[in-house]
Amino acid sequence: MTTTTTHTLTVDAAKAGQRVDLFAGEALGLSRARMKRLFEEGQVRVDGRPAKKGLLVTAGQKVTVTVEEAPREAVPDTDFPLSILHEDAALLFVDKPAGRPSHPLQPGETGTVANALVARYPEVAQASQDPREGGLCHRLDVETSGVLAAARTREAWTAVREAFSNRAVDKRYLALVTGPLADEGEVEVPLRHHPRHPDRVEPAPYGAEDAREALSHFRVLARTGDYSLVEVKILTGVLHQVRAHLAGVGAPLVGDVLYGGREAPELGRFFLHARSLTVPHPVTKEPVKVESPLPQDLVAELSRHGLSWPVAG
């Protein structure tokens, strides 16, 4: 059962000149995709009149947004096999398989890591602000495999989320790319959602209001022909950051056709794996490092290009 809520927002002087979709989305914590649907449905009005999302708001205007909100309930899913890499009284680290979403986006949705966590560890539903997130402290793209961290208490969830915000975590990925790439380097390019393609991000123009800071470090572990196996450490957590940053320097991920990568029909996904995650433990404050083994489909893809895992030397 859903409920309908109408939110009324008043534009203050500091927000004058902002696009109405950015203003309302930021104020209500709604995604760009959700805001787009609300505009298409005529659920956003400015001073009582239906608004288009490109409209610039002025001080004193009233913006109303009518939103259908489903009850936030976690649905246990016992059919999803869950691989736990580490667990203690405060934290859980899951080995997420490729092809599985991190958490539900729609009411009643199952088949995600969060659903499986709730089925096995019911307390995680109360750890995160949204029970449907199953205590997850961050997320991975559907086709990305590797380490995901979840909390078992609200205190632990808050502490780990703060550690992510304060860049006190160490996140490392493995990516197979093609194209010329230095042995190591840094990419510091702000990113934003593409205005015409909401399923991807792009480098943000200077001064763009919707720009998000993004910083990645990379080093090449092995090469063969056009292919390079790269370890990427990200200091921020922007959507598609690794994919967009490597594509931006001319080295897109194998299989990532969305960002110009070479097709990988045998693999059936892009080559990206969350290899390791280190977080300060919310109780002991000591670093907890958890690693995920490279999945067999990625090991096989390396072999097809003359590379092996683990990398020698």
C-alpha positions as CSV (number, residue, x, y, z in Angstrom):
1,M,0.0,0.0,0.0
2,T,1.4,3.4,-1.0
3,T,0.8,6.8,0.4
4,T,0.9,10.1,-1.5
5,T,2.7,13.1,0.1
6,T,2.9,16.6,-1.3
7,H,6.0,18.5,-0.2
8,T,6.1,22.3,-0.4
9,L,9.5,24.0,-0.7
10,T,10.3,27.7,-0.5
11,V,13.3,28.9,-2.6
12,D,15.6,31.0,-0.4
13,A,18.0,33.5,-1.8
14,A,21.0,31.1,-1.6
15,K,19.2,28.7,-4.1
16,A,17.9,31.3,-6.5
17,G,19.1,30.6,-10.1
18,Q,19.3,26.8,-9.5
19,R,17.5,24.4,-11.8
20,V,14.2,23.3,-10.2
21,D,15.0,19.6,-10.7
22,L,18.3,20.0,-8.8
23,F,16.7,22.2,-6.2
24,A,13.8,19.8,-5.4
25,G,15.9,16.6,-5.8
26,E,18.5,17.8,-3.4
27,A,15.9,19.1,-0.8
28,L,14.0,15.8,-0.9
29,G,16.9,13.4,-1.3
30,L,15.4,12.0,-4.6
31,S,17.5,10.6,-7.5
32,R,17.7,12.3,-10.9
33,A,15.8,9.4,-12.4
34,R,13.0,9.7,-9.8
35,M,12.8,13.5,-10.4
36,K,12.7,12.9,-14.2
37,R,9.6,10.6,-13.7
38,L,7.9,13.1,-11.4
39,F,8.3,15.9,-14.0
40,E,7.0,13.6,-16.8
41,E,4.0,12.8,-14.6
42,G,3.3,16.5,-13.9
43,Q,4.0,16.1,-10.2
44,V,6.2,19.2,-9.8
45,R,4.7,22.6,-9.7
46,V,6.2,26.1,-9.2
47,D,3.8,28.7,-7.8
48,G,0.9,26.3,-8.7
49,R,1.9,25.8,-12.3
50,P,3.4,22.6,-13.8
51,A,7.1,23.0,-14.2
52,K,9.7,21.8,-16.6
53,K,12.9,20.5,-15.1
54,G,15.2,23.1,-16.8
55,L,13.3,26.0,-15.1
56,L,15.5,28.3,-13.0
57,V,13.9,29.1,-9.7
58,T,13.9,32.5,-8.0
59,A,13.8,33.5,-4.4
60,G,10.4,33.2,-2.7
61,Q,8.9,30.8,-5.2
62,K,6.9,27.8,-3.9
63,V,7.9,24.5,-5.3
64,T,5.5,21.6,-4.7
65,V,6.4,18.0,-5.3
66,T,3.8,15.2,-5.0
67,V,5.4,11.8,-4.3
68,E,4.0,8.3,-3.9
69,E,5.9,6.6,-1.1
70,A,5.7,2.9,-0.5
71,P,6.3,1.5,2.9
72,R,10.0,0.9,3.5
73,E,10.1,-2.8,4.4
74,A,12.9,-5.3,3.9
75,V,11.8,-8.5,2.1
76,P,13.9,-11.5,3.2
77,D,15.2,-13.6,0.3
78,T,16.4,-17.1,1.2
79,D,16.9,-18.2,-2.4
80,F,20.0,-15.9,-2.9
81,P,23.2,-17.8,-1.8
82,L,25.2,-15.5,0.3
83,S,29.0,-15.6,0.5
84,I,30.3,-14.0,3.7
85,L,34.0,-13.0,3.6
86,H,34.1,-11.7,7.2
87,E,31.7,-11.3,10.1
88,D,31.8,-10.0,13.6
89,A,29.3,-8.5,16.1
90,A,29.3,-5.2,14.2
91,L,30.2,-5.8,10.6
92,L,29.5,-8.2,7.7
93,F,31.5,-8.3,4.5
94,V,29.8,-10.0,1.5
95,D,31.3,-11.3,-1.7
96,K,28.8,-9.9,-4.2
97,P,28.5,-11.8,-7.5
98,A,28.2,-10.0,-10.8
99,G,24.6,-9.6,-12.1
100,R,23.1,-9.1,-8.6
101,P,22.0,-5.6,-7.5
102,S,23.2,-4.4,-4.2
103,H,19.8,-3.4,-2.9
104,P,16.2,-3.1,-4.1
105,L,15.0,0.0,-6.0
106,Q,11.3,-0.9,-6.1
107,P,8.9,-1.9,-3.3
108,G,8.8,-5.6,-2.8
109,E,11.8,-6.3,-5.1
110,T,13.9,-9.3,-4.2
111,G,17.0,-11.0,-5.6
112,T,19.5,-8.4,-4.2
113,V,22.3,-8.7,-1.7
114,A,20.3,-6.7,0.8
115,N,17.4,-9.1,0.6
116,A,19.7,-12.0,1.3
117,L,21.3,-10.2,4.2
118,V,17.9,-9.6,5.8
119,A,17.0,-13.2,5.5
120,R,20.2,-14.4,7.2
121,Y,20.8,-11.5,9.6
122,P,17.4,-9.9,10.4
123,E,19.0,-7.2,12.5
124,V,20.6,-5.5,9.5
125,A,17.2,-4.1,8.4
126,Q,17.3,-1.8,11.5
127,A,21.0,-0.8,11.0
128,S,20.6,1.3,7.9
129,Q,18.2,4.3,7.6
130,D,16.2,2.5,4.9
131,P,15.4,-1.0,6.0
132,R,15.5,-2.1,2.3
133,E,19.2,-1.4,2.2
134,G,19.8,-4.3,4.6
135,G,22.6,-2.5,6.5
136,L,24.7,-2.0,3.4
137,C,27.2,0.9,3.9
138,H,27.8,1.4,0.2
139,R,26.9,-0.2,-3.1
140,L,28.4,-1.7,-6.3
141,D,27.1,-1.6,-9.9
142,V,25.0,-4.6,-10.8
143,E,27.7,-6.1,-13.1
144,T,30.6,-5.3,-10.6
145,S,31.7,-8.2,-8.4
146,G,33.5,-8.1,-5.1
147,V,33.5,-6.8,-1.5
148,L,30.5,-5.1,0.0
149,A,30.3,-4.0,3.6
150,A,27.2,-4.1,5.8
151,A,26.5,-3.1,9.4
152,R,24.6,-5.1,12.0
153,T,23.8,-2.1,14.3
154,R,22.9,1.5,13.6
155,E,26.0,2.7,15.4
156,A,28.2,0.6,13.2
157,W,26.4,1.8,10.0
158,T,26.8,5.4,11.0
159,A,30.5,5.0,11.8
160,V,31.3,3.2,8.5
161,R,29.3,5.7,6.5
162,E,31.2,8.6,8.1
163,A,34.5,6.8,7.3
164,F,33.5,6.7,3.7
165,S,32.5,10.4,3.7
166,N,35.8,11.3,5.4
167,R,37.9,9.2,3.0
168,A,39.1,7.0,5.8
169,V,38.5,3.7,3.9
170,D,40.7,2.0,1.3
171,K,38.8,0.7,-1.8
172,R,40.7,-1.1,-4.5
173,Y,39.4,-2.5,-7.8
174,L,40.8,-4.6,-10.5
175,A,40.0,-3.6,-14.1
176,L,41.0,-4.9,-17.5
177,V,41.3,-2.1,-20.0
178,T,42.5,-1.5,-23.6
179,G,44.3,1.5,-24.9
180,P,47.5,3.4,-24.0
181,L,47.9,3.9,-20.3
182,A,50.8,5.1,-18.1
183,D,52.3,2.6,-15.6
184,E,50.6,4.6,-12.8
185,G,48.8,7.9,-12.4
186,E,46.0,9.9,-10.9
187,V,42.7,11.0,-12.3
188,E,41.0,14.0,-10.6
189,V,38.0,14.8,-12.8
190,P,34.6,15.9,-11.3
191,L,31.7,13.9,-12.7
192,R,28.0,14.4,-13.2
193,H,25.0,12.6,-14.6
194,H,24.9,13.0,-18.4
195,P,22.0,15.4,-19.1
196,R,20.7,13.4,-22.1
197,H,21.8,9.9,-20.9
198,P,20.8,9.4,-17.3
199,D,22.3,5.9,-17.2
200,R,25.8,7.3,-17.4
201,V,28.1,10.0,-16.1
202,E,30.4,12.5,-17.8
203,P,33.1,15.0,-16.9
204,A,31.4,18.0,-15.3
205,P,31.9,21.4,-16.8
206,Y,33.7,23.9,-14.6
207,G,31.4,25.3,-12.0
208,A,28.5,22.9,-12.7
209,E,26.2,22.8,-9.7
210,D,25.6,19.0,-10.1
211,A,29.4,18.2,-10.3
212,R,30.7,15.7,-7.8
213,E,34.3,15.5,-6.8
214,A,36.0,12.3,-8.0
215,L,39.6,11.2,-7.4
216,S,41.2,7.9,-8.6
217,H,44.7,6.4,-8.4
218,F,45.7,3.6,-10.8
219,R,48.7,1.4,-11.4
220,V,49.2,-1.2,-14.1
221,L,49.9,-4.7,-12.8
222,A,50.4,-6.5,-16.1
223,R,50.3,-5.8,-19.8
224,T,49.9,-7.8,-23.0
225,G,49.4,-6.2,-26.4
226,D,46.6,-3.7,-26.1
227,Y,45.4,-5.0,-22.8
228,S,46.4,-3.8,-19.3
229,L,45.3,-5.2,-15.9
230,V,45.0,-2.2,-13.6
231,E,44.5,-1.8,-9.9
232,V,42.4,1.3,-9.1
233,K,42.2,2.9,-5.7
234,I,39.3,5.4,-5.4
235,L,39.2,8.1,-2.8
236,T,35.6,9.1,-3.6
237,G,32.5,7.1,-4.4
238,V,30.8,8.6,-7.4
239,L,28.5,6.5,-9.6
240,H,30.6,4.7,-12.4
241,Q,33.7,6.5,-11.2
242,V,36.3,3.8,-12.2
243,R,34.6,3.2,-15.5
244,A,34.3,6.9,-16.4
245,H,37.7,7.9,-15.2
246,L,39.6,5.2,-17.1
247,A,37.5,5.8,-20.2
248,G,38.3,9.5,-19.9
249,V,42.1,8.8,-20.1
250,G,41.6,6.6,-23.2
251,A,41.6,3.2,-21.4
252,P,38.0,2.0,-21.2
253,L,37.1,-1.3,-19.4
254,V,36.9,-4.4,-21.5
255,G,33.2,-5.2,-22.0
256,D,32.1,-1.7,-21.0
257,V,30.5,-0.6,-24.3
258,L,28.6,2.2,-22.5
259,Y,31.9,4.0,-22.0
260,G,33.5,2.9,-25.3
261,G,35.1,-0.3,-24.1
262,R,35.9,-3.3,-26.4
263,E,33.2,-5.9,-26.5
264,A,33.8,-9.1,-24.5
265,P,31.2,-11.6,-25.7
266,E,32.6,-14.6,-23.8
267,L,32.7,-12.6,-20.6
268,G,29.2,-11.1,-20.9
269,R,29.9,-8.1,-18.6
270,F,32.5,-5.5,-18.1
271,F,35.7,-6.4,-16.3
272,L,35.6,-4.7,-12.9
273,H,36.0,-6.4,-9.5
274,A,36.0,-4.8,-6.0
275,R,39.2,-6.5,-4.9
276,S,39.6,-5.2,-1.4
277,L,38.1,-3.0,1.2
278,T,39.7,-1.7,4.4
279,V,37.6,0.2,7.0
280,P,38.2,1.3,10.5
281,H,36.3,-1.0,12.8
282,P,33.4,0.9,14.5
283,V,34.2,-0.6,17.9
284,T,38.0,-1.2,18.1
285,K,38.9,1.5,15.6
286,E,41.5,-0.8,14.1
287,P,41.6,-1.3,10.3
288,V,39.7,-4.3,9.0
289,K,40.9,-5.4,5.6
290,V,38.8,-7.8,3.6
291,E,39.7,-9.2,0.2
292,S,37.6,-10.9,-2.5
293,P,39.1,-13.6,-4.7
294,L,39.0,-12.9,-8.5
295,P,35.9,-14.7,-9.9
296,Q,36.5,-17.5,-12.4
297,D,34.8,-15.6,-15.3
298,L,37.4,-12.8,-14.9
299,V,40.3,-15.3,-14.5
300,A,39.1,-16.9,-17.8
301,E,39.0,-13.5,-19.5
302,L,42.6,-12.8,-18.5
303,S,43.6,-16.1,-19.8
304,R,42.0,-15.4,-23.2
305,H,44.4,-12.4,-23.5
306,G,47.5,-14.1,-22.3
307,L,47.4,-12.9,-18.7
308,S,47.3,-14.9,-15.6
309,W,46.1,-14.4,-12.0
310,P,47.7,-13.9,-9.6
311,V,50.1,-11.7,-11.4
312,A,53.7,-12.9,-11.1
313,G,56.0,-10.5,-9.3
